[in-house]
Amino acid sequence: MAEETRPIPLLGDISLDFGQIIEHSVDAGFVSLGVPGLAGEVQQRSARRSHRVKLEGYLHGEEARDQLGAMQEAAAAGEELTFSADITSALDIQRVVITHFTGEELAGRPGVFRYRIQLAESPPLPPPATVEAFGGLDDFGLGDLGFDTDILGDLQDLAGDIAGAVDDALSVIDQLSGLLNLDGLDLNGIFDPLSAPVDAVKGAGGGFKSAVSDLGDAFS
C-alpha cells in the first residue's frame, strides 16, 4: 500500500518542510462572574479571542538560510499572511500575523537552524460606519415601499416657510399684548377677556415654532 503523503504546512509562501510541533489554542472569551448564593460562577462570554498557533521545527539543506531569511523578514514586516496546515483544516482562519519569532543556529551542525514562531489570527475588520439618510434606513426597503427621499429638500423648505409664518403671527401677538398692557390707559377692562387667549396663543405659537425648527433640522 502506498504511503499517504501529508500536505506540507505553508506560512505565506514559506514551506515548513521539517516542522516538529504545530500547536493550536484558543481562548473562548468567557468571563467568570460570581453570584451571591450560587455555588460556582456564571460564565459570561464577551467574544472569542483570536486563534493562536505555535510552530516549532528545523531548517536544513541548501535552502535553509534562504528560508530562515524569509521567516525573519516576514516577522519584521508584521504583515498579514495566509496559513494552512492539517491542524487548522476545521477552522476558518483567513489571515494570521507573526507575533513572536525565534531562530537558533545549532553548534556543530552547520546549515541547520531551529525556529519557533507564534501566530495570531487577524480577522478582517467590519465595514466602517457611514452617515446616511434616515440612518441608513433607505437600505432596508424604503425605496421599494414608495418612499421618495428626494422630497426631503421640499419638506425642509416647507418647514422654513411655516417657521416664517409663525414668526409673523407671533409679531402680531406681541403687538396685541403691548396694546393690552398700555400704562396709564384706563379702558374699564374692555380688553380683559382677550388677555388669557392672547397669552395662550403666544405660548402655543412659541412651542409650534420650536417643533417646526426641529423638524427642519431633522430633514437637513
Backbone as ProteinMPNN parsed JSONL, in Angstrom:
{"seq_chain_A": "MAEETRPIPLLGDISLDFGQIIEHSVDAGFVSLGVPGLAGEVQQRSARRSHRVKLEGYLHGEEARDQLGAMQEAAAAGEELTFSADITSALDIQRVVITHFTGEELAGRPGVFRYRIQLAESPPLPPPATVEAFGGLDDFGLGDLGFDTDILGDLQDLAGDIAGAVDDALSVIDQLSGLLNLDGLDLNGIFDPLSAPVDAVKGAGGGFKSAVSDLGDAFS", "coords_chain_A": {"N_chain_A": [[0.861, -1.2, 0.0], [0.589, 2.189, -0.846], [2.306, 4.841, 0.761], [0.676, 7.395, 2.516], [0.792, 10.736, 1.546], [1.302, 13.565, 3.384], [0.066, 16.906, 3.486], [2.267, 19.712, 3.242], [2.814, 22.13, 5.718], [2.133, 25.594, 5.195], [3.279, 28.892, 5.443], [2.389, 31.819, 4.444], [4.292, 32.093, 1.594], [6.19, 30.414, 2.499], [7.547, 27.326, 2.959], [7.129, 24.883, 5.378], [8.861, 22.466, 5.776], [10.147, 20.716, 7.61], [8.794, 20.749, 10.064], [8.277, 20.307, 13.544], [6.513, 20.605, 15.704], [3.189, 21.644, 15.805], [0.996, 23.605, 17.298], [-2.226, 24.366, 18.368], [-4.297, 26.832, 19.876], [-7.016, 28.385, 21.641], [-8.747, 31.023, 23.179], [-11.84, 31.099, 24.554], [-13.144, 33.351, 25.419], [-14.607, 33.755, 27.787], [-15.878, 35.255, 30.778], [-15.697, 35.014, 34.221], [-18.267, 35.36, 36.555], [-19.134, 36.082, 39.756], [-21.927, 35.106, 41.742], [-23.904, 35.922, 44.451], [-24.809, 33.395, 46.722], [-24.8, 31.41, 44.85], [-23.453, 28.339, 43.96], [-20.447, 28.074, 42.528], [-19.621, 29.856, 39.477], [-21.068, 32.211, 37.216], [-20.71, 32.005, 33.741], [-19.918, 34.335, 31.519], [-19.897, 35.141, 28.179], [-17.946, 37.239, 26.244], [-16.574, 37.685, 23.735], [-15.069, 35.631, 21.229], [-11.59, 35.056, 21.433], [-8.695, 35.622, 19.326], [-7.56, 32.916, 17.281], [-4.682, 31.026, 18.153], [-1.516, 29.927, 17.086], [1.218, 27.814, 17.459], [4.416, 27.212, 16.248], [7.079, 24.969, 15.741], [10.235, 23.882, 14.588], [12.737, 22.639, 12.254], [15.231, 23.866, 9.989], [17.0, 22.852, 7.226], [19.432, 21.985, 4.751], [20.051, 22.995, 1.332], [18.517, 25.273, 0.933], [18.06, 26.319, 3.427], [19.129, 28.656, 4.697], [18.014, 30.666, 3.127], [15.296, 30.218, 3.634], [15.224, 30.753, 6.381], [15.903, 33.466, 6.323], [13.654, 34.446, 4.959], [11.651, 33.945, 6.875], [12.515, 35.625, 8.955], [12.297, 38.141, 7.735], [9.533, 38.224, 7.255], [8.556, 38.185, 9.885], [9.614, 40.589, 10.845], [8.389, 42.455, 9.163], [5.688, 42.319, 9.84], [3.305, 41.924, 8.474], [0.096, 40.694, 7.309], [-0.432, 37.201, 6.776], [-1.147, 34.228, 4.879], [-2.09, 30.991, 6.132], [-1.772, 27.533, 6.248], [-2.495, 24.304, 7.371], [-2.813, 20.944, 8.584], [-3.869, 21.002, 11.175], [-5.42, 23.227, 11.293], [-7.48, 22.811, 9.563], [-10.167, 22.5, 10.146], [-10.899, 24.971, 10.968], [-11.863, 28.391, 10.504], [-9.683, 30.26, 9.469], [-8.471, 32.976, 8.034], [-6.404, 34.878, 7.737], [-3.2, 35.461, 9.271], [-0.895, 36.829, 11.697], [2.562, 37.183, 12.52], [3.424, 37.038, 15.765], [5.547, 36.503, 17.385], [8.919, 35.544, 17.006], [11.607, 33.26, 16.932], [14.86, 32.336, 16.122], [17.395, 29.862, 15.858], [20.777, 28.925, 15.555], [22.383, 25.89, 15.38], [25.093, 24.649, 17.229], [27.858, 22.903, 15.952], [26.402, 21.77, 13.959], [26.374, 22.663, 11.059], [24.521, 24.738, 8.843], [22.061, 24.012, 9.801], [19.115, 25.054, 11.275], [17.034, 26.098, 13.939], [13.655, 26.966, 14.541], [11.139, 28.943, 16.155], [7.881, 29.919, 16.12], [5.171, 32.092, 16.736], [1.811, 32.512, 16.024], [-1.008, 34.625, 15.388], [-4.458, 34.84, 14.822], [-5.794, 37.096, 12.434], [-8.498, 38.626, 11.878], [-10.647, 40.019, 9.278], [-11.576, 43.48, 9.375], [-14.796, 44.877, 10.255], [-16.998, 46.626, 7.922], [-16.577, 50.208, 7.732], [-18.529, 52.521, 9.703], [-21.084, 54.547, 8.288], [-22.582, 57.737, 7.611], [-25.814, 58.095, 6.694], [-28.818, 58.881, 4.82], [-31.669, 58.998, 6.872], [-30.369, 57.434, 8.772], [-29.465, 55.235, 7.396], [-31.694, 53.753, 6.862], [-32.785, 53.791, 4.391], [-31.678, 51.736, 3.045], [-33.087, 49.548, 3.71], [-35.394, 48.96, 2.318], [-37.101, 51.177, 2.027], [-37.217, 52.547, -0.346], [-38.429, 50.674, -2.018], [-40.908, 50.675, -0.914], [-42.053, 52.904, -1.871], [-41.259, 55.302, -0.804], [-40.094, 58.376, -1.369], [-37.056, 59.744, -1.188], [-36.237, 62.093, -2.319], [-37.935, 64.143, -1.742], [-37.134, 65.336, 0.545], [-35.753, 67.763, 0.501], [-37.805, 69.529, -0.311], [-39.507, 69.309, 1.89], [-37.928, 70.426, 3.86], [-37.769, 73.086, 2.962], [-40.465, 73.746, 3.175], [-40.815, 73.556, 5.929], [-39.258, 75.726, 6.694], [-40.761, 77.847, 5.574], [-43.099, 77.638, 7.098], [-42.112, 78.212, 9.634], [-41.413, 80.89, 9.237], [-43.959, 82.033, 8.847], [-45.07, 81.587, 11.36], [-43.429, 83.248, 12.87], [-44.301, 85.74, 11.941], [-46.94, 85.697, 12.86], [-46.524, 85.592, 15.628], [-45.38, 88.054, 15.974], [-47.567, 89.774, 15.568], [-49.073, 88.981, 17.76], [-47.426, 89.852, 19.817], [-47.656, 92.625, 19.455], [-50.35, 92.95, 20.007], [-50.359, 92.154, 22.649], [-48.867, 94.187, 23.778], [-50.634, 96.269, 23.416], [-52.635, 95.561, 25.166], [-51.472, 96.039, 27.551], [-50.993, 98.74, 27.988], [-49.623, 101.4, 29.696], [-51.225, 103.527, 32.002], [-53.543, 103.825, 30.548], [-56.884, 103.78, 30.797], [-59.283, 101.618, 30.132], [-61.493, 100.592, 31.266], [-61.296, 97.829, 31.579], [-61.936, 96.667, 29.148], [-60.468, 95.061, 27.451], [-59.841, 92.88, 28.948], [-61.075, 90.251, 28.698], [-59.646, 89.315, 26.499], [-57.061, 88.866, 27.285], [-56.22, 86.377, 28.458], [-56.671, 84.455, 26.294], [-54.845, 85.521, 24.392], [-52.368, 85.254, 25.657], [-52.272, 82.467, 25.789], [-52.249, 81.732, 23.091], [-49.863, 82.883, 22.341], [-47.997, 81.368, 23.805], [-48.462, 78.808, 22.714], [-47.781, 79.293, 20.063], [-45.036, 79.789, 20.26], [-44.116, 77.239, 21.074], [-44.903, 75.739, 18.836], [-43.314, 76.865, 16.855], [-40.785, 76.072, 17.713], [-41.024, 73.302, 17.411], [-41.379, 73.065, 14.641], [-38.936, 74.062, 13.792], [-37.209, 72.087, 14.763], [-38.117, 69.989, 13.186], [-37.318, 70.877, 10.674], [-34.542, 70.781, 10.99], [-34.241, 68.037, 11.252], [-34.651, 67.103, 8.691], [-32.526, 68.111, 7.37]], "CA_chain_A": [[0.0, 0.0, 0.0], [1.385, 3.404, -0.95], [2.275, 5.684, 1.956], [-0.068, 8.632, 2.295], [1.594, 11.95, 1.62], [0.605, 14.612, 4.115], [0.394, 18.238, 2.95], [3.284, 20.459, 3.975], [2.293, 23.417, 6.199], [2.622, 26.774, 4.481], [3.096, 30.196, 6.074], [2.599, 32.655, 3.271], [4.907, 31.233, 0.584], [7.281, 29.709, 3.167], [7.225, 25.917, 3.177], [7.668, 24.386, 6.653], [9.055, 21.047, 5.462], [10.615, 19.906, 8.734], [8.153, 21.178, 11.295], [8.214, 19.287, 14.586], [5.33, 20.815, 16.545], [2.205, 22.668, 15.445], [0.057, 23.611, 18.426], [-3.306, 25.344, 18.238], [-5.018, 27.155, 21.108], [-7.979, 29.471, 21.509], [-9.444, 31.473, 24.384], [-13.235, 31.265, 24.134], [-13.611, 34.692, 25.761], [-15.544, 33.751, 28.901], [-15.54, 35.983, 31.993], [-16.381, 34.407, 35.365], [-18.984, 36.333, 37.372], [-19.658, 35.496, 40.992], [-23.298, 35.449, 42.117], [-24.136, 35.541, 45.849], [-25.715, 32.273, 46.933], [-24.67, 30.425, 43.786], [-22.25, 27.514, 44.006], [-19.816, 28.222, 41.218], [-19.658, 31.179, 38.867], [-21.716, 32.332, 35.915], [-19.742, 32.238, 32.662], [-20.444, 35.293, 30.539], [-18.988, 35.219, 27.034], [-17.918, 38.53, 25.568], [-16.267, 37.399, 22.33], [-13.956, 34.693, 21.086], [-10.291, 35.639, 21.134], [-8.088, 35.117, 18.089], [-6.862, 31.633, 17.308], [-3.231, 31.116, 18.288], [-0.82, 28.745, 16.566], [2.642, 27.782, 17.79], [5.161, 26.37, 15.313], [8.482, 24.698, 16.047], [10.801, 22.949, 13.626], [14.12, 22.823, 11.816], [15.532, 24.177, 8.596], [18.323, 22.376, 6.811], [19.53, 21.786, 3.313], [20.608, 24.09, 0.549], [17.673, 26.466, 1.001], [17.778, 26.614, 4.826], [19.408, 30.051, 5.002], [17.024, 31.493, 2.448], [14.032, 30.084, 4.358], [15.377, 31.49, 7.632], [15.805, 34.885, 5.99], [12.255, 34.762, 4.63], [10.918, 33.992, 8.145], [12.922, 36.833, 9.668], [11.715, 39.294, 7.052], [8.082, 38.214, 7.482], [8.318, 38.569, 11.27], [9.938, 42.009, 10.994], [7.417, 43.266, 8.41], [4.428, 42.358, 10.583], [2.148, 41.924, 7.577], [-0.762, 39.514, 7.376], [-0.029, 36.087, 5.93], [-2.024, 33.064, 4.871], [-1.5, 29.853, 6.823], [-2.521, 26.301, 6.039], [-1.939, 23.101, 7.983], [-3.866, 19.999, 8.962], [-4.457, 21.329, 12.468], [-6.377, 24.328, 11.12], [-8.392, 22.485, 8.461], [-11.555, 22.652, 10.595], [-11.067, 26.338, 11.457], [-11.96, 29.442, 9.494], [-8.609, 31.229, 9.687], [-8.148, 33.538, 6.727], [-5.107, 35.545, 7.786], [-2.506, 35.447, 10.551], [0.293, 37.66, 11.818], [3.592, 36.611, 13.373], [3.554, 37.848, 16.974], [6.843, 36.246, 18.011], [9.774, 34.664, 16.213], [12.935, 32.956, 17.452], [15.669, 31.479, 15.259], [18.614, 29.394, 16.507], [21.738, 28.165, 14.762], [22.87, 24.853, 16.28], [26.543, 24.442, 17.211], [28.285, 21.588, 15.482], [25.532, 21.292, 12.876], [26.32, 23.766, 10.088], [23.409, 24.728, 7.902], [20.831, 23.556, 10.456], [18.551, 26.119, 12.107], [15.775, 25.789, 14.638], [12.792, 28.146, 14.619], [9.894, 28.924, 16.948], [7.023, 31.001, 15.629], [3.827, 32.191, 17.308], [0.891, 33.19, 15.108], [-2.317, 35.03, 15.892], [-5.453, 35.112, 13.781], [-6.061, 38.515, 12.179], [-9.718, 38.645, 11.06], [-10.912, 41.293, 8.593], [-12.393, 44.428, 10.12], [-16.115, 45.139, 9.651], [-17.006, 47.867, 7.137], [-16.713, 51.396, 8.585], [-19.865, 53.115, 9.804], [-21.293, 55.7, 7.415], [-23.769, 58.544, 7.892], [-26.671, 58.049, 5.525], [-30.167, 59.396, 5.025], [-32.502, 58.218, 7.782], [-29.541, 56.475, 9.47], [-29.274, 54.034, 6.597], [-32.95, 53.005, 6.691], [-33.142, 53.705, 2.988], [-31.17, 50.462, 2.536], [-33.932, 48.465, 4.206], [-36.627, 48.796, 1.568], [-37.976, 52.34, 1.947], [-37.43, 52.868, -1.757], [-39.383, 49.716, -2.558], [-42.238, 50.975, -0.384], [-42.545, 54.121, -2.497], [-40.849, 56.494, -0.075], [-39.177, 59.12, -2.228], [-36.198, 60.584, -0.354], [-35.972, 63.361, -2.994], [-38.823, 65.183, -1.225], [-36.615, 65.868, 1.793], [-35.456, 69.182, 0.309], [-39.075, 70.262, -0.298], [-40.006, 69.34, 3.271], [-37.114, 71.384, 4.594], [-38.217, 74.423, 2.55], [-41.796, 73.964, 3.743], [-40.637, 73.819, 7.351], [-38.778, 77.11, 6.807], [-41.885, 78.751, 5.308], [-44.014, 77.608, 8.251], [-41.457, 78.934, 10.72], [-41.538, 82.312, 8.941], [-45.344, 82.437, 9.102], [-45.26, 81.612, 12.813], [-42.774, 84.472, 13.34], [-45.203, 86.874, 11.644], [-48.083, 85.624, 13.765], [-46.077, 85.949, 16.972], [-45.179, 89.51, 15.986], [-48.889, 90.37, 15.779], [-49.456, 88.69, 19.142], [-46.657, 90.758, 20.674], [-48.246, 93.965, 19.354], [-51.625, 92.936, 20.73], [-50.051, 92.078, 24.071], [-48.479, 95.531, 24.199], [-51.843, 97.086, 23.472], [-53.415, 95.179, 26.357], [-50.746, 96.425, 28.761], [-50.617, 100.141, 27.913], [-49.603, 102.045, 31.007], [-51.982, 104.765, 32.167], [-54.725, 103.865, 29.695], [-57.995, 103.147, 31.505], [-60.374, 101.273, 29.205], [-62.528, 99.911, 32.044], [-61.201, 96.369, 31.457], [-62.597, 96.184, 27.937], [-59.651, 94.027, 26.808], [-59.547, 91.788, 29.884], [-61.412, 88.896, 28.176], [-58.7, 88.869, 25.469], [-55.715, 88.654, 27.825], [-55.897, 84.947, 28.615], [-56.48, 83.801, 24.986], [-53.632, 86.007, 23.726], [-51.213, 84.611, 26.291], [-52.263, 81.056, 25.413], [-51.827, 81.64, 21.692], [-48.44, 83.222, 22.284], [-47.236, 80.206, 24.268], [-48.581, 77.71, 21.743], [-47.022, 79.66, 18.871], [-43.619, 79.562, 20.53], [-43.852, 75.798, 21.034], [-45.04, 75.261, 17.455], [-42.133, 77.318, 16.11], [-39.665, 75.218, 18.11], [-41.233, 71.988, 16.808], [-41.116, 73.179, 13.208], [-37.484, 74.208, 13.625], [-36.63, 70.748, 14.947], [-38.468, 69.203, 12.016], [-36.436, 71.308, 9.584], [-33.199, 70.234, 11.251], [-34.256, 66.589, 11.022], [-34.605, 66.821, 7.244], [-31.35, 68.764, 6.79]], "C_chain_A": [[0.893, 1.244, 0.0], [1.222, 4.248, 0.301], [1.589, 7.007, 1.634], [0.856, 9.831, 2.483], [0.786, 13.05, 2.294], [1.011, 15.974, 3.55], [1.401, 18.951, 3.844], [2.682, 21.783, 4.439], [2.945, 24.577, 5.455], [2.299, 28.026, 5.283], [3.424, 31.237, 5.016], [3.121, 31.778, 2.148], [6.103, 30.475, 1.16], [6.831, 28.286, 3.475], [7.914, 25.427, 4.443], [7.855, 22.871, 6.55], [9.365, 20.194, 6.687], [10.069, 20.429, 10.059], [8.044, 20.026, 12.276], [6.933, 19.388, 15.416], [4.468, 21.901, 15.922], [1.101, 22.594, 16.497], [-0.968, 24.718, 18.244], [-3.959, 25.574, 19.595], [-5.968, 28.317, 20.83], [-8.599, 29.756, 22.868], [-10.871, 31.803, 23.97], [-13.823, 32.607, 24.544], [-14.63, 34.744, 26.874], [-14.985, 34.542, 30.084], [-16.355, 35.381, 33.124], [-16.983, 35.494, 36.242], [-19.557, 35.627, 38.598], [-21.055, 35.996, 41.3], [-23.525, 35.01, 43.558], [-25.156, 34.418, 45.954], [-25.624, 31.196, 45.873], [-23.362, 29.672, 43.947], [-21.618, 27.509, 42.631], [-19.965, 29.645, 40.709], [-20.369, 31.128, 37.528], [-20.649, 32.672, 34.87], [-20.391, 33.103, 31.589], [-19.453, 35.424, 29.397], [-19.08, 36.582, 26.369], [-17.667, 38.343, 24.081], [-15.102, 36.425, 22.283], [-12.685, 35.46, 20.778], [-9.753, 35.039, 19.835], [-7.48, 33.739, 18.312], [-5.357, 31.895, 17.407], [-2.616, 29.812, 17.802], [0.659, 28.876, 16.898], [3.336, 26.776, 16.885], [6.592, 26.199, 15.812], [9.006, 23.691, 15.029], [12.222, 23.314, 13.271], [14.151, 23.211, 10.341], [16.913, 23.612, 8.286], [18.289, 22.078, 5.322], [20.04, 23.033, 2.63], [19.804, 25.389, 0.69], [17.407, 26.906, 2.436], [18.0, 28.09, 5.15], [18.392, 30.988, 4.337], [15.675, 31.433, 3.173], [14.086, 30.838, 5.688], [15.266, 32.991, 7.381], [14.381, 35.306, 5.668], [11.409, 34.854, 5.903], [11.244, 35.277, 8.908], [12.302, 38.085, 9.04], [10.205, 39.369, 7.289], [7.755, 38.657, 8.903], [8.567, 40.065, 11.476], [8.913, 42.896, 10.301], [6.088, 43.381, 9.139], [3.186, 42.355, 9.714], [1.343, 40.632, 7.732], [-0.31, 38.467, 6.371], [-1.132, 35.038, 5.916], [-1.316, 31.934, 5.61], [-2.393, 28.646, 6.6], [-1.751, 25.139, 6.641], [-3.098, 22.208, 8.38], [-4.597, 20.441, 10.221], [-5.486, 22.451, 12.361], [-7.415, 24.038, 10.042], [-9.853, 22.658, 8.85], [-11.857, 24.066, 11.077], [-11.135, 27.314, 10.291], [-10.935, 30.517, 9.822], [-8.171, 31.739, 8.32], [-6.749, 34.138, 6.701], [-4.534, 35.438, 9.194], [-1.387, 36.474, 10.52], [1.28, 36.944, 12.733], [3.771, 37.526, 14.577], [4.89, 37.634, 17.662], [7.628, 35.27, 17.141], [11.122, 34.489, 16.901], [13.634, 32.019, 16.477], [16.963, 31.107, 15.969], [19.489, 28.657, 15.495], [22.433, 27.186, 15.699], [24.371, 24.647, 16.113], [26.866, 23.025, 16.769], [27.434, 21.017, 14.378], [25.366, 22.436, 11.866], [25.155, 23.609, 9.11], [22.112, 24.209, 8.486], [20.373, 24.657, 11.414], [17.259, 25.62, 12.763], [14.96, 27.08, 14.737], [11.613, 27.883, 15.547], [9.083, 30.158, 16.555], [5.677, 30.94, 16.346], [2.97, 33.054, 16.379], [-0.386, 33.571, 15.832], [-3.23, 35.316, 14.714], [-5.68, 36.614, 13.662], [-7.292, 38.621, 11.284], [-9.917, 39.99, 10.383], [-11.814, 42.177, 9.431], [-13.762, 44.574, 9.463], [-16.065, 46.435, 8.864], [-17.207, 49.065, 8.046], [-18.136, 51.92, 8.58], [-19.938, 54.343, 8.914], [-22.558, 56.431, 7.818], [-24.591, 58.617, 6.613], [-28.046, 58.618, 5.861], [-30.975, 58.445, 5.896], [-31.675, 57.144, 8.481], [-29.342, 55.189, 8.712], [-30.553, 53.245, 6.38], [-33.361, 52.91, 5.235], [-32.625, 52.418, 2.368], [-32.042, 49.283, 2.956], [-35.308, 48.479, 3.551], [-37.521, 50.004, 1.499], [-38.241, 52.727, 0.505], [-38.462, 51.961, -2.38], [-40.797, 49.998, -2.077], [-42.799, 52.268, -0.962], [-42.174, 55.386, -1.771], [-39.768, 57.203, -0.876], [-38.348, 60.066, -1.372], [-35.858, 61.902, -1.039], [-36.846, 64.491, -2.453], [-38.275, 65.821, 0.041], [-36.294, 67.352, 1.667], [-36.719, 70.02, 0.334], [-39.627, 70.381, 1.114], [-39.226, 70.341, 4.104], [-37.529, 72.812, 4.258], [-39.573, 74.75, 3.161], [-41.704, 74.278, 5.233], [-40.148, 75.243, 7.571], [-39.886, 78.112, 6.58], [-42.833, 78.81, 6.499], [-43.412, 78.384, 9.421], [-41.555, 80.439, 10.504], [-42.939, 82.822, 9.219], [-45.618, 82.521, 10.595], [-44.608, 82.857, 13.397], [-43.676, 85.685, 13.124], [-46.384, 86.887, 12.611], [-47.685, 86.026, 15.176], [-45.809, 87.448, 17.082], [-46.496, 90.236, 16.225], [-49.336, 90.168, 17.214], [-48.723, 89.617, 20.103], [-47.246, 92.168, 20.653], [-49.557, 94.034, 20.13], [-51.393, 92.886, 22.231], [-49.64, 93.449, 24.594], [-49.671, 96.448, 24.316], [-52.634, 96.804, 24.737], [-52.75, 95.673, 27.636], [-50.247, 97.869, 28.69], [-50.702, 100.788, 29.289], [-50.426, 103.336, 30.98], [-53.22, 104.851, 31.309], [-55.833, 103.08, 30.36], [-59.13, 102.91, 30.523], [-61.438, 100.451, 29.89], [-62.528, 98.41, 31.816], [-61.805, 95.812, 30.198], [-61.819, 95.052, 27.26], [-59.337, 92.838, 27.723], [-59.924, 90.412, 29.337], [-60.41, 88.391, 27.137], [-57.342, 88.489, 26.04], [-55.338, 87.187, 27.891], [-55.741, 84.25, 27.265], [-55.198, 84.249, 24.281], [-52.399, 85.344, 24.318], [-51.109, 83.142, 25.891], [-51.774, 80.862, 23.98], [-50.339, 81.927, 21.561], [-47.58, 82.043, 22.723], [-47.282, 79.066, 23.278], [-47.78, 78.007, 20.487], [-45.542, 79.451, 19.062], [-43.26, 78.09, 20.484], [-43.922, 75.242, 19.632], [-43.823, 75.658, 16.624], [-40.938, 76.433, 16.426], [-39.789, 73.846, 17.454], [-40.936, 72.007, 15.311], [-39.638, 73.306, 12.932], [-36.783, 72.862, 13.769], [-36.908, 69.868, 13.742], [-37.578, 69.568, 10.826], [-35.032, 70.774, 9.762], [-33.144, 68.742, 10.953], [-34.137, 66.251, 9.544], [-33.429, 67.522, 6.567], [-30.417, 67.752, 6.211]], "O_chain_A": [[1.848, 1.325, 0.773], [0.121, 4.358, 0.84], [1.878, 7.65, 0.625], [1.6, 9.916, 3.46], [-0.29, 13.417, 1.822], [2.168, 16.173, 3.178], [1.375, 18.799, 5.065], [2.092, 22.497, 3.628], [4.133, 24.549, 5.131], [1.172, 28.197, 5.749], [4.591, 31.502, 4.73], [2.462, 30.806, 1.777], [6.932, 29.955, 0.412], [5.84, 28.079, 4.176], [9.133, 25.536, 4.575], [7.11, 22.097, 7.152], [8.89, 19.063, 6.786], [10.796, 20.534, 11.047], [7.752, 18.896, 11.884], [6.343, 18.372, 15.784], [4.971, 22.962, 15.552], [0.361, 21.613, 16.56], [-0.613, 25.871, 17.995], [-4.152, 24.637, 20.37], [-5.756, 29.117, 19.919], [-8.935, 28.836, 23.614], [-11.093, 32.681, 23.136], [-14.897, 32.974, 24.067], [-15.443, 35.668, 26.922], [-13.785, 34.508, 30.359], [-17.573, 35.248, 33.006], [-16.295, 36.439, 36.628], [-20.357, 34.699, 38.483], [-21.341, 37.182, 41.136], [-23.354, 33.83, 43.866], [-26.229, 34.478, 45.353], [-26.297, 30.171, 45.976], [-22.295, 30.276, 44.057], [-22.198, 26.992, 41.676], [-20.392, 30.534, 41.447], [-20.287, 30.139, 36.799], [-19.794, 33.526, 35.099], [-21.281, 32.668, 30.859], [-18.294, 35.779, 29.617], [-20.161, 37.023, 25.978], [-18.461, 38.794, 23.256], [-14.259, 36.396, 23.179], [-12.687, 36.392, 19.974], [-10.299, 34.065, 19.317], [-6.958, 33.437, 19.385], [-4.833, 32.847, 16.829], [-3.133, 28.729, 18.074], [1.274, 29.913, 16.651], [2.902, 25.631, 16.766], [7.232, 27.156, 16.247], [8.299, 22.755, 14.654], [12.836, 24.178, 13.896], [13.233, 22.924, 9.571], [17.875, 23.871, 9.008], [17.22, 21.94, 4.727], [20.413, 24.008, 3.282], [20.363, 26.48, 0.577], [16.587, 27.8, 2.645], [17.162, 28.713, 5.802], [17.971, 31.981, 4.929], [14.993, 32.448, 3.316], [13.114, 31.484, 6.079], [14.609, 33.704, 8.14], [13.945, 36.391, 6.054], [10.55, 35.728, 6.013], [10.35, 35.933, 9.442], [11.837, 38.977, 9.75], [9.662, 40.454, 7.498], [6.804, 39.408, 9.12], [7.82, 40.728, 12.195], [8.599, 43.978, 10.798], [5.428, 44.418, 9.07], [2.114, 42.749, 10.174], [1.846, 39.621, 8.221], [0.134, 38.788, 5.269], [-1.95, 34.971, 6.833], [-0.089, 31.92, 5.703], [-3.613, 28.724, 6.743], [-0.542, 24.999, 6.458], [-4.234, 22.667, 8.497], [-5.813, 20.275, 10.324], [-6.331, 22.606, 13.243], [-8.156, 24.938, 9.647], [-10.693, 22.932, 7.993], [-12.963, 24.331, 11.548], [-10.543, 27.091, 9.236], [-11.274, 31.558, 10.384], [-7.567, 31.001, 7.542], [-5.996, 33.929, 5.75], [-5.27, 35.338, 10.176], [-0.98, 36.933, 9.452], [0.878, 36.187, 13.617], [4.219, 38.663, 14.432], [5.329, 38.481, 18.44], [7.079, 34.304, 16.611], [11.706, 35.454, 17.394], [13.057, 31.017, 16.055], [17.57, 31.958, 16.619], [18.999, 27.869, 14.686], [23.011, 27.598, 16.704], [24.863, 24.489, 14.995], [26.209, 22.068, 17.179], [27.692, 19.912, 13.899], [24.326, 23.094, 11.835], [24.854, 22.517, 8.627], [21.152, 23.985, 7.75], [21.141, 25.128, 12.252], [16.512, 24.825, 12.193], [15.509, 28.153, 14.986], [11.158, 26.749, 15.699], [9.557, 31.29, 16.653], [5.116, 29.861, 16.538], [3.348, 34.163, 16.004], [-0.791, 32.904, 16.784], [-2.831, 35.95, 13.737], [-5.749, 37.32, 14.667], [-7.159, 38.699, 10.063], [-9.407, 41.003, 10.863], [-12.712, 41.688, 10.117], [-13.885, 44.414, 8.249], [-15.188, 47.265, 9.102], [-17.932, 48.967, 9.037], [-18.86, 51.788, 7.593], [-18.969, 55.093, 8.798], [-23.503, 55.817, 8.313], [-24.136, 59.127, 5.589], [-28.389, 58.81, 7.027], [-30.964, 57.233, 5.681], [-32.188, 56.061, 8.763], [-29.077, 54.149, 9.316], [-30.516, 52.173, 5.776], [-34.178, 52.065, 4.868], [-33.069, 52.033, 1.286], [-31.758, 48.142, 2.592], [-36.287, 48.055, 4.165], [-38.623, 49.901, 0.959], [-39.335, 53.175, 0.161], [-39.284, 52.408, -3.18], [-41.77, 49.619, -2.729], [-43.895, 52.688, -0.592], [-42.71, 56.45, -2.078], [-38.662, 56.688, -1.039], [-38.86, 61.073, -0.882], [-35.245, 62.765, -0.411], [-36.545, 65.665, -2.671], [-38.881, 66.753, 0.568], [-36.526, 68.121, 2.6], [-36.731, 71.1, 0.923], [-40.154, 71.426, 1.494], [-39.794, 71.026, 4.954], [-37.633, 73.656, 5.148], [-39.812, 75.872, 3.607], [-42.414, 75.146, 5.741], [-40.567, 75.902, 8.522], [-39.971, 79.116, 7.288], [-43.313, 79.88, 6.871], [-44.113, 79.122, 10.113], [-41.755, 81.19, 11.459], [-43.106, 83.914, 9.763], [-46.321, 83.424, 11.049], [-45.156, 83.466, 14.316], [-43.802, 86.545, 13.996], [-46.779, 87.938, 13.115], [-48.435, 86.73, 15.851], [-45.986, 88.041, 18.146], [-46.547, 91.2, 16.99], [-49.912, 91.07, 17.822], [-49.3, 90.109, 21.073], [-47.33, 92.829, 21.688], [-49.847, 95.017, 20.812], [-52.135, 93.497, 23.001], [-50.008, 93.837, 25.703], [-49.725, 97.303, 25.2], [-53.237, 97.709, 25.313], [-53.388, 95.723, 28.689], [-49.205, 98.194, 29.259], [-51.734, 100.723, 29.957], [-50.325, 104.131, 30.045], [-53.901, 105.876, 31.337], [-55.748, 101.858, 30.482], [-59.842, 103.833, 30.128], [-62.19, 99.716, 29.25], [-63.579, 97.769, 31.847], [-62.157, 94.634, 30.145], [-62.4, 94.199, 26.589], [-58.649, 91.901, 27.316], [-59.145, 89.473, 29.502], [-60.318, 87.185, 26.905], [-56.545, 87.852, 25.351], [-54.265, 86.793, 27.434], [-54.773, 83.512, 27.083], [-54.535, 83.436, 23.637], [-51.498, 84.923, 23.593], [-50.013, 82.624, 25.679], [-50.992, 79.956, 23.692], [-49.641, 81.294, 20.77], [-46.56, 81.745, 22.101], [-46.265, 78.421, 23.022], [-47.17, 77.11, 19.905], [-44.852, 78.992, 18.151], [-42.228, 77.717, 19.927], [-43.123, 74.385, 19.256], [-43.355, 74.883, 15.789], [-40.167, 76.078, 15.534], [-38.796, 73.283, 16.993], [-40.319, 71.084, 14.779], [-39.128, 72.738, 11.966], [-35.879, 72.535, 13.0], [-36.05, 69.092, 13.319], [-37.14, 68.699, 10.072], [-34.395, 70.359, 8.793], [-32.134, 68.236, 10.463], [-33.577, 65.214, 9.19], [-33.334, 67.532, 5.34], [-29.369, 68.114, 5.676]]}, "name": "protein", "num_of_chains": 1, "seq": "MAEETRPIPLLGDISLDFGQIIEHSVDAGFVSLGVPGLAGEVQQRSARRSHRVKLEGYLHGEEARDQLGAMQEAAAAGEELTFSADITSALDIQRVVITHFTGEELAGRPGVFRYRIQLAESPPLPPPATVEAFGGLDDFGLGDLGFDTDILGDLQDLAGDIAGAVDDALSVIDQLSGLLNLDGLDLNGIFDPLSAPVDAVKGAGGGFKSAVSDLGDAFS"}
